[in-house]
C-alpha cells in the first residue's frame, strides 16, 4: 500500500503509542478467538487448497502441461450435453432460467456536461433504476457486422445471428478510423448493426464496401429517451444518396414479429464470429472463431468459477453525476471482471484518499492493512478489520462482491493484494487471447498467492517452447518458454490472412497449437506465471535483455503515474520512461519543490520537474528492479493516452509502436541531452 506514513522516518510519540496499543489489543484478541478460528475458519485447510497441485506435465520433458483433472482424459469441449452451438446454449439457458432476469439497463434521466480540473468537459449522467430483460425477451434480431459499443442490443443481435447460422463480425469503435475502414472492407458484410451516434463514422468507414446495403442502428445510449431514436435528416439523406437503406433497430424487431420464425441447421464447427482485434501493431486481424471454440473456452472457465442465477455480473461503469447512484451501487454485483489498468486506478484513488487523512487515521489504516494482509496470507478471515475499515471501501464496488477477475495484461502483485484486502474477496487472474476465445488459464478462488494466472483450463493444454536466444527453456528450473496452446478453444485462424495464420497457428507432434509470443513459467504446483513477452523484450547496447512490461508494471503503481511506456533499443545504454502523470499528484510534487508554472503544459514541460520525477520513480522501485531496468530519464506527456488517440488498444494495452512514433522527436532529444 502506498501510504505517506510508511515513508516517514520519525513518528510522534502518540503514533508509537497507538501502534503499541493496537499490537497488544490484537495479541489478546488472537488469543481469545484462536480456538474458534481453528475450528470454523480452518486456515490450514485454506493454505492446503492454495498449495495443492493444480497442473502437471503430461510428458517427461516438462514442456506440455494439463490441469490435473484432464491428465489421462479428454479435454473439455461441452458446456451442456447435446448443445453443440451457441444458439442451443442460449435455448438451454432460457429453459433453465425461464423468467429470471438476464440483462439490465438504465434509462438516462438527465445528461449534463461538467468541466474537469484539466479543463476538459465530461458528460455526466443521472440514471434511473435498472430495468431488466428476462430470458424470454431476447430472441429476435438479424444480420452480420456489429459496429457498436457493448450494449443489450449488441447481445440480442449476436444471439439472433448465432441461432440463424450467420457469423457475426465484431468491429469495436475504439479500433481507430483506419483500422475500422480496413476491417469493414475485408469482412464482406452485407448488413451492419451500429449505434445512432456512430452513423457518421460508419458512413465514412464503408466507402469501399459496395455490398453493404443495409444499416440497422440502435438508439442513442447516453441520451434522454425522447431524443435517442431517430437519425437526423442529414444522416438519412447521406445514406440514401449512397444507395444504402437505413433502419432503426425497433423497426427491424417489428418486422421480425411479422415473419415466420427462421432458424438454419448450424454445426459446431461453423464460424460463429470474426472478431477484429487491434493488437498493438499493424492492421487489425479478424480472428475466426467457431461455435465449438467459444463453447469449449466457456466450459473450461465455468469449471473454475461457477456462476448461477444468484450472481450479478458487471463489466464496467459509466460516468455518473454526483448524487446519482452509480452502476455498482445500484446493482451490488457479486462478480466483476476488469483489466489491471482499472484496478490500478482504484488502488491509487483509495491511496490518495487515505493519504489526505490525518496522521492518526493514516497510521490506523496502515496497521489494519498490514494486519489483514498477514492474516489473509495465513488463511484467516479478518471480520473485525472488515467491520472497522474495509467494508466501507468495499462499498465503492457495491459491497457484495464474492470474486474479482482480472485479465488482459499483467496485474501488479501489490494491486492484487490491495484488492484482496480492501474488497474482502478473492481476486484471481486469468490469461488468454482472442485467438483462444479469451481463455487459456484461470486461477481459482482458493489461491492465496499473487502473480499467478492459474493452471491451464480443462479445455486446453499448454506447452512451453524453447526460446534459446533469451535463455528460456522447458528444461530450466523452473521450466520456461514461449506459451503455445492446444485445445478446442483455439481459433480456426485469421480471416483472409493465410500468411499470419500459418505464422501463429503451428503443428507440433501432430497437434495444432497457437503460438502466443508470451513467455511463461510453470511453478511446482502447476500455476503459470507470465514473465515476459517476446515483442517487449529488448537488448540494450551493453547486451542486457530488458523486459519492458515488467518495468512498466512495477512503475505503474506509483501515485504520480497514470500511464507509462518504457523505451530503449540496442543502440542505447539506458532506458527512458514516457509518463502520463496523475495531474493532482504531479502538481503537488511541483509545489513541494517550489516549481511554479502558469499552466499545465508548462508544468509538464519543466525539465527540472522531470528530473525530480525520475528520482521519485527510481526510489520507488529500488530493490525491486535491477539498476539497468530503472529508466534514467523521464518525458512527461501532458495528454492522457486513450484508445481514441490510437495509443492504447480497446483493452487499454500500450500500442508501443504508435507511442514511439508520436514522441519520436522528444525521445531523440532526451537521449541527446547530457
LINNORHU-V330663 format. One record per run of one state. SS is the DSSP state (hx for helix, st for strand, lp for the rest). FROM is the first residue (numbers start at 1). TO is the last residue. If there is no record, write none. Layout:
ss=SS from=FROM to=TO
ss=SS from=FROM to=TO
This chain:
ss=lp from=1 to=3
ss=hx from=4 to=7
ss=lp from=8 to=12
ss=hx from=13 to=41
ss=lp from=42 to=42
ss=hx from=43 to=51
ss=lp from=52 to=54
ss=st from=55 to=57
ss=lp from=58 to=63
ss=st from=64 to=67
ss=hx from=68 to=70
ss=lp from=71 to=85
ss=hx from=86 to=96
ss=lp from=97 to=100
ss=st from=101 to=115
ss=lp from=116 to=120
ss=st from=121 to=134
ss=lp from=135 to=144
ss=st from=145 to=147
ss=lp from=148 to=151
ss=hx from=152 to=164
ss=lp from=165 to=167
ss=st from=168 to=171
ss=lp from=172 to=172
ss=hx from=173 to=175
ss=lp from=176 to=176
ss=hx from=177 to=186
ss=lp from=187 to=190
ss=st from=191 to=195
ss=hx from=196 to=205
ss=lp from=206 to=213
ss=st from=214 to=218
ss=lp from=219 to=224
ss=hx from=225 to=227
ss=lp from=228 to=232
ss=hx from=233 to=241
ss=lp from=242 to=244
ss=st from=245 to=248
ss=hx from=249 to=257
ss=lp from=258 to=270
ss=st from=271 to=277
ss=lp from=278 to=284
ss=st from=285 to=290
ss=hx from=291 to=302
ss=lp from=303 to=312
ss=st from=313 to=314
ss=lp from=315 to=319
ss=st from=320 to=320
ss=lp from=321 to=326
ss=hx from=327 to=331
ss=lp from=332 to=334
ss=st from=335 to=338
ss=lp from=339 to=339
ss=hx from=340 to=355
ss=lp from=356 to=358
ss=hx from=359 to=377
ss=lp from=378 to=382
ss=hx from=383 to=397
ss=lp from=398 to=402
ss=st from=403 to=406
ss=lp from=407 to=412
ss=hx from=413 to=423
ss=lp from=424 to=425
ss=st from=426 to=431
ss=lp from=432 to=433
ss=hx from=434 to=436
ss=lp from=437 to=440
ss=st from=441 to=442
ss=lp from=443 to=454
ss=st from=455 to=456
ss=lp from=457 to=459
ss=st from=460 to=465
ss=lp from=466 to=466
ss=st from=467 to=467
ss=hx from=468 to=470
ss=lp from=471 to=471
ss=st from=472 to=472
ss=lp from=473 to=479
ss=st from=480 to=487
ss=lp from=488 to=492
ss=st from=493 to=494
ss=lp from=495 to=497
ss=hx from=498 to=504
ss=st from=505 to=508
ss=lp from=509 to=510
ss=st from=511 to=522
ss=lp from=523 to=527
ss=st from=528 to=533
ss=hx from=534 to=536
ss=st from=537 to=539
ss=lp from=540 to=544
ss=st from=545 to=547
ss=hx from=548 to=555
ss=lp from=556 to=560
ss=st from=561 to=567
ss=lp from=568 to=575
ss=st from=576 to=581
ss=lp from=582 to=582
ss=hx from=583 to=592
ss=lp from=593 to=599
ss=hx from=600 to=605
ss=lp from=606 to=606
ss=hx from=607 to=621
ss=st from=622 to=622
ss=lp from=623 to=624
ss=st from=625 to=625
ss=lp from=626 to=626
ss=hx from=627 to=629
ss=lp from=630 to=632
ss=st from=633 to=637
ss=lp from=638 to=647
ss=st from=648 to=648
ss=lp from=649 to=653
ss=st from=654 to=654
ss=lp from=655 to=655
ss=hx from=656 to=662
ss=lp from=663 to=663
ss=hx from=664 to=672
ss=lp from=673 to=674
